[in-house]
């Protein structure tokens, strides 16, 4: 089937793969390949049915949730986000759902989750060709977060106090720094204070791998380099090069730290 697919003989590829899907030993990858064939044949309804069938068999397949989300999104069906969210919840280490969800939320009013999902994605895939695009979304999301969020609106119902409420409450405290403009330097200050406040107030209630990661970078003296890598590269490349030239040892240490680890999200930290 793969040979036919690579030769772009999609009808034959489909004939070959169909019987495999009903076999006991078929895995979610078989459904992914079949889905790609249906996409190439522009059979979207069949493709959607196939992904849903695949998810019945593999309800924790982040890859299938992601593919179904992309299929729906291409048809302007906003149920796409529910698929990406389900993928994040059930398979937290499959990166593409974070990528798509971050972009989705950036185009809505929700900047909290475009920031959180975007930053998780770039840590999972620091060298991906889509990482610069998400870094831009991160920088713009912080600008919009402070420009557009009504921080006076607080959730008074403490029983329904969510992770998002907690995030916004701590971000609100840094509004004065943000008023001086959003750039790598102010973001380092905002995010440093955020981490200190978060671990004082909310880390017990809402354990979060991303914030643990930020705190570790802070403790190891690498947070400045990390923020430059996140925001400096997209804000002003020349300024970023200058920063590297004047902080060579720090930059090298951060690069070593980043290369030496795989970013993993533990289960049970889903708050959306």
Secondary structure, DSSP 8 states (H G I E B T S, - for coil): -HHHHHTT-HHHHHHHHHHHHTSTT--HHHHHHHHHHHHHTT-HHHHHHHHHHHHHH-TT-HHHHHHHHHHHHHTT-TTHHHHHHHHHHH-TT-THHHHHHHHHHHTSS-HHHHHHHHHHHHHH-TT-TTHHHHHHHHHHHHHHHHHH--TT-----GGG--HHHHHHHHHHTTHHHHTT--SHHHHHHHHHHHHHHHHHHTTTTS--HHHHHHHHHHHTT-HHHHHIIIIIHHH-HHHHHHHHHHTHHHHHHHHHHHHT------TT----
